[in-house]
Amino acid sequence: MSQTPAIRTQLLQLFQQSVQALKATGSDEAVEIIEQRFEQVFDAIDQEQEYKHLAQDVLSSLITMHPNLTPMIPRQLLWQLGGSCLHFLSDEEIDQFSREEELH
C-alpha cells in the first residue's frame, strides 16, 4: 500500500503551517519561495512522478533556512521521506522507526 496520500497530507499541513509562520515574520520573499517549492512537490505527487527527492530538498532547505520552523515538521515524515531528511533525526529516533518497521 502506498504511503503517498498520507505523505501528501502531512506535506500540505506542513506547507500551510510554514506559510502562516513565515507570514507572521513579514518575510514575503520567503513565503513566495516556500510556496513555489512545495507546489513543485505537490505537482510531482499529483502527476504520480518521483517526488521524494524534491520533498527531501524542500524540507532540508526549510530546516536550514528557518530552523525556528523545525519543531512543526513531523518526525515520521522525515523518516518516510528518507534520504537527506534522515540527517535531521537522532540515532534514537532512527532506531525506533527501524524497530517499528521490522514489526510490520
Residue pairs with C-beta under 8 A, 6 or more apart in sequence:
3 80
4 45
4 51
6 80
7 45
7 55
7 77
7 80
7 81
8 42
8 45
10 74
10 76
10 77
11 38
11 41
11 42
11 45
11 55
11 77
12 42
14 59
14 72
14 73
14 74
14 77
15 34
15 35
15 38
17 69
17 72
18 34
18 38
18 62
18 66
18 69
18 72
19 31
19 34
19 35
21 66
21 68
21 69
21 72
22 30
22 31
22 34
22 66
22 69
23 31
30 65
30 66
34 58
34 62
37 54
37 57
37 58
37 61
38 58
40 54
40 58
41 51
41 54
41 55
41 58
44 50
44 51
44 54
45 51
52 81
52 82
52 83
53 83
55 81
56 81
56 82
56 83
56 84
56 85
57 84
59 73
59 77
59 78
59 81
59 85
59 88
60 84
60 85
60 87
60 88
62 69
62 73
63 69
63 70
63 73
63 88
70 88
73 88
75 89
75 93
76 97
77 85
78 85
78 86
78 88
78 89
79 85
79 86
79 89
79 93
79 94
79 97
86 94
89 97
